[in-house]
């Protein structure tokens, strides 16, 4: 009995510390953040400042970040001139990496499916060109993840398929199961591996047109002076530059970041209450617990797949990407599990989850609070045990959305966009419809 009373007393003391009415909301929030932080300090959630390359985690040892690499990668990411190998000649130099990662859409496609070669138009207005058949289109079988805060992700894609380290240690047999995964044998981190494969997959190339006609050769020389000239202008060095740039993308001007750095007026009272819900009763933190509220783990939530949306192309109900982590590892126990995504700038998103099954943040919250599978192929018994029903009243749900949509919103992501690219092309897309929509003509 003494042990039982002691446990009850400890529980009361612990809960009082979490919600002590004597402590103001700022103090409660800081204490709660420190409790769940991997380092035991709320500073764990502060992003590096722009230009502070030494503080950026998970850098590939053979690809340390430098300003010259970031400068080159920033241009390459938006350079429609890299689109040198489209299936149809009319699509030459009309798309870029950013076609599917638009800054003003939170670095997502701004539509339900990412499409590069084979599409015309920008954002929600992007559609398949009548010059392409469905199976010819370079379309994503799952909604592309945001590239914000990829510095905290050791392995790329919803399935974590790219990268020889991190969660992919021990998955070596899976690397030969698909030609796309063989790049992992090179031993690189996720970003470097994905970008090498991505340049080929998305029909891009570093050739003389890019190097000499557009003037990128000098930038490659500056970024990779230690590479021999025979290796300096390649998919590997282009991938390294892109990875360096992507690792610098932080929403470090969001109100929550300002609050973490000492400005306690940066958050509204509803946002602070929403943060406490996120970090406690709503149980969001159990999965979203990294600095960007992401995680390098995989969970089954039972959301619908992209193939279940009318009008999408080049995917089907049999697409192995619908299996998430299991589509990569081949393990039945990994089926339907997807990586925990980052949560900043959700305000810009047009679609949510790997299958774009939700179009508003409120719908996302309602689905997660209910914690019931919406996918007929995934029974509730397959869902993560961390995915449990949570009861919130209308005010609490409103506060939670205020935190996610307002406190985590950086309004100035355009600082990561170049004023122009060396080709002089329109970007991120350069087809006639996009040029008109983007005001390039």
BELTANOR-V292693 format. One record per residue. N is the residue number from 1. RES is the residue in one letter. PHI is phi in whole degrees, 0 to 359 (* if undefined). D_CENTER is the distance of its C-alpha to the mean C-alpha in Angstrom with 2 decimals. Layout:
n,res,phi,d_center
N,RES,PHI,D_CENTER
N,RES,PHI,D_CENTER
This chain:
n,res,phi,d_center
1,X,*,50.36
2,X,300,49.84
3,X,296,46.49
4,X,297,45.40
5,X,297,46.49
6,X,295,44.70
7,X,295,41.42
8,X,298,41.91
9,X,297,42.72
10,X,297,39.65
11,X,299,37.43
12,X,297,39.08
13,X,296,38.70
14,X,298,35.01
15,X,293,34.22
16,X,294,36.38
17,X,294,34.38
18,X,287,31.13
19,X,229,32.75
20,X,292,35.78
21,X,296,37.23
22,X,287,38.82
23,X,283,35.52
24,X,287,33.85
25,X,298,30.38
26,X,298,28.87
27,X,294,30.60
28,X,297,29.54
29,X,294,25.88
30,X,296,26.08
31,X,294,27.98
32,X,293,25.55
33,X,300,22.58
34,X,295,24.81
35,X,294,25.67
36,X,264,22.24
37,X,293,20.91
38,X,298,21.03
39,X,263,23.29
40,X,81,25.42
41,X,225,24.69
42,X,297,22.68
43,X,298,21.95
44,X,305,19.40
45,X,268,16.94
46,X,276,17.79
47,X,279,15.46
48,X,299,17.27
49,X,284,19.11
50,X,301,18.61
51,X,91,20.61
52,X,273,20.84
53,X,295,19.64
54,X,294,21.58
55,X,268,19.51
56,X,278,16.15
57,X,277,15.67
58,X,57,15.17
59,X,284,16.60
60,X,295,18.14
61,X,306,21.88
62,X,273,23.01
63,X,222,20.57
64,X,299,21.04
65,X,287,19.46
66,X,228,22.16
67,X,296,22.53
68,X,291,23.82
69,X,293,20.85
70,X,296,18.47
71,X,300,20.94
72,X,294,21.02
73,X,299,17.31
74,X,299,16.88
75,X,286,19.54
76,X,298,18.54
77,X,298,15.06
78,X,255,17.04
79,X,284,20.20
80,X,291,21.43
81,X,295,24.27
82,X,286,22.28
83,X,283,22.62
84,X,266,25.90
85,X,233,26.03
86,X,292,25.57
87,X,291,27.65
88,X,243,29.58
89,X,302,31.05
90,X,293,30.49
91,X,268,26.73
92,X,305,27.28
93,X,58,25.06
94,X,248,23.50
95,X,220,19.74
96,X,212,17.11
97,X,303,13.58
98,X,283,12.89
99,X,302,14.62
100,X,252,11.44
101,X,220,9.25
102,X,272,11.73
103,X,307,11.76
104,X,287,13.96
105,X,251,11.73
106,X,69,8.97
107,X,63,7.71
108,X,247,7.82
109,X,289,11.20
110,X,76,13.26
111,X,204,14.92
112,X,287,14.90
113,X,222,14.44
114,X,279,13.21
115,X,226,16.48
116,X,255,17.49
117,X,296,21.08
118,X,106,23.33
119,X,230,22.22
120,X,228,23.60
121,X,93,22.70
122,X,236,19.76
123,X,59,17.12
124,X,299,18.80
125,X,275,21.85
126,X,282,20.50
127,X,214,22.58
128,X,293,23.97
129,X,289,26.76
130,X,287,30.21
131,X,273,30.63
132,X,236,28.30
133,X,276,28.77
134,X,304,25.94
135,X,281,25.67
136,X,268,25.66
137,X,283,22.51
138,X,277,19.33
139,X,244,17.25
140,X,277,14.18
141,X,281,15.42
142,X,226,12.34
143,X,297,10.15
144,X,302,7.45
145,X,292,3.84
146,X,296,3.01
147,X,266,4.14
148,X,297,5.49
149,X,62,6.89
150,X,294,6.32
151,X,299,10.00
152,X,268,9.91
153,X,253,8.59
154,X,280,11.79
155,X,225,11.09
156,X,268,8.72
157,X,81,8.16
158,X,301,8.76
159,X,269,12.13
160,X,68,11.55
161,X,292,14.07
162,X,263,13.71
163,X,118,15.28
164,X,270,18.84
165,X,241,18.38
166,X,58,16.85
167,X,288,16.76
168,X,267,18.10
169,X,294,21.38
170,X,98,23.93
171,X,255,22.25
172,X,305,24.11
173,X,297,26.09
174,X,284,23.06
175,X,292,22.31
176,X,261,25.37
177,X,280,24.73
178,X,211,22.83
179,X,304,23.31
180,X,295,19.59
181,X,273,19.32
182,X,298,22.40
183,X,299,20.56
184,X,298,19.80
185,X,295,23.53
186,X,287,23.12
187,X,88,21.86
188,X,274,18.82
189,X,291,15.59
190,X,301,12.50
191,X,297,11.39
192,X,299,15.04
193,X,296,15.70
194,X,298,13.03
195,X,292,14.08
196,X,299,17.70
197,X,293,17.48
198,X,296,15.33
199,X,300,18.07
200,X,286,20.61
201,X,301,18.81
202,X,264,18.04
203,X,63,21.63
204,X,245,21.34
205,X,203,23.82
206,X,263,25.08
207,X,233,28.75
208,X,295,31.75
209,X,302,30.88
210,X,291,27.66
211,X,287,29.35
212,X,254,32.74
213,X,290,32.88
214,X,263,29.78
215,X,90,30.34
216,X,275,27.37
217,X,302,29.71
218,X,297,30.54
219,X,292,26.96
220,X,295,26.47
221,X,299,29.78
222,X,291,28.71
223,X,280,25.38
224,X,227,26.85
225,X,293,30.54
226,X,275,30.73
227,X,271,29.95
228,X,295,33.03
229,X,297,33.41
230,X,285,33.17
231,X,245,29.66
232,X,284,28.37
233,X,243,27.36
234,X,211,25.24
235,X,295,21.99
236,X,291,21.63
237,X,293,22.17
238,X,298,20.04
239,X,297,17.17
240,X,299,18.04
241,X,294,18.06
242,X,299,14.70
243,X,297,13.23
244,X,299,15.33
245,X,297,14.10
246,X,299,10.34
247,X,289,11.28
248,X,264,13.10
249,X,273,10.52
250,X,232,11.27
251,X,276,12.17
252,X,277,15.45
253,X,253,17.69
254,X,291,16.68
255,X,306,19.84
256,X,296,18.75
257,X,294,18.30
258,X,295,21.74
259,X,296,23.16
260,X,300,22.06
261,X,271,23.80
262,X,120,26.96
263,X,273,27.11
264,X,285,27.90
265,X,269,28.54
266,X,290,24.94
267,X,252,24.24
268,X,280,26.45
269,X,299,28.30
270,X,299,26.41
271,X,294,23.06
272,X,293,24.62
273,X,296,25.95
274,X,297,22.62
275,X,297,21.09
276,X,296,24.00
277,X,296,23.44
278,X,303,19.77
279,X,270,21.00
280,X,216,24.07
281,X,301,25.62
282,X,284,22.62
283,X,67,21.30
284,X,299,17.59
285,X,295,17.58
286,X,297,18.72
287,X,252,15.27
288,X,269,13.10
289,X,235,15.03
290,X,275,13.17
291,X,304,13.35
292,X,262,10.11
293,X,57,11.23
294,X,249,8.90
295,X,194,10.89
296,X,268,11.51
297,X,241,13.68
298,X,230,14.02
299,X,222,15.92
300,X,265,17.73
301,X,246,17.75
302,X,80,19.62
303,X,278,17.61
304,X,290,18.81
305,X,267,17.60
306,X,299,16.92
307,X,297,20.38
308,X,274,21.98
309,X,263,21.29
310,X,299,24.22
311,X,95,23.80
312,X,284,20.79
313,X,234,21.79
314,X,58,21.74
315,X,209,20.74
316,X,202,23.03
317,X,293,23.64
318,X,264,24.36
319,X,298,21.09
320,X,294,20.23
321,X,293,16.51
322,X,294,17.64
323,X,274,18.55
324,X,63,15.10
325,X,303,15.84
326,X,294,19.46
327,X,294,18.99
328,X,268,18.27
329,X,285,20.66
330,X,79,23.32
331,X,269,24.08
332,X,301,25.13
333,X,292,24.05
334,X,267,20.37
335,X,298,20.54
336,X,72,18.32
337,X,263,16.10
338,X,233,12.30
339,X,294,9.81
340,X,285,9.35
341,X,277,5.99
342,X,287,6.07
343,X,237,8.72
344,X,277,9.54
345,X,60,10.76
346,X,297,10.92
347,X,303,14.26
348,X,274,13.06
349,X,289,11.52
350,X,263,14.07
351,X,215,12.96
352,X,231,11.41
353,X,73,11.01
354,X,297,10.80
355,X,256,14.10
356,X,52,13.80
357,X,282,16.76
358,X,234,16.59
359,X,244,16.87
360,X,226,17.51
361,X,294,16.32
362,X,298,19.90
363,X,295,19.77
364,X,298,16.76
365,X,299,18.84
366,X,300,21.94
367,X,297,20.52
368,X,290,19.33
369,X,291,22.65
370,X,284,24.60
371,X,58,22.83
372,X,232,24.39
373,X,299,23.03
374,X,255,22.95
375,X,265,22.72
376,X,297,26.31
377,X,274,25.38
378,X,236,24.07
379,X,290,26.81
380,X,302,26.30
381,X,294,27.69
382,X,270,24.56
383,X,286,22.25
384,X,301,21.08
385,X,296,23.92
386,X,281,21.58
387,X,269,20.99
388,X,237,24.20
389,X,299,25.68
390,X,232,25.78
391,X,261,28.36
392,X,237,27.62
393,X,279,30.00
394,X,300,29.24
395,X,293,29.20
396,X,296,26.89
397,X,296,24.37
398,X,298,24.71
399,X,295,24.18
400,X,298,21.02
401,X,295,19.57
402,X,300,20.92
403,X,294,19.02
404,X,292,15.61
405,X,271,16.29
406,X,254,18.46
407,X,293,18.22
408,X,259,14.45
409,X,254,14.73
410,X,262,15.01
411,X,278,17.27
412,X,235,17.41
413,X,289,14.25
414,X,294,16.80
415,X,293,17.98
416,X,266,15.42
417,X,252,17.03
418,X,290,20.29
419,X,290,23.43
420,X,205,24.32
421,X,247,23.72
422,X,294,26.59
423,X,290,27.40
424,X,80,28.06
425,X,291,26.26
426,X,292,24.47
427,X,214,20.68
428,X,279,17.99
429,X,237,20.42
430,X,227,24.10
431,X,283,25.82
432,X,301,28.66
433,X,295,27.04
434,X,294,23.96
435,X,301,26.35
436,X,292,28.30
437,X,292,25.42
438,X,271,24.00
439,X,76,27.53
440,X,280,27.86
441,X,266,31.28
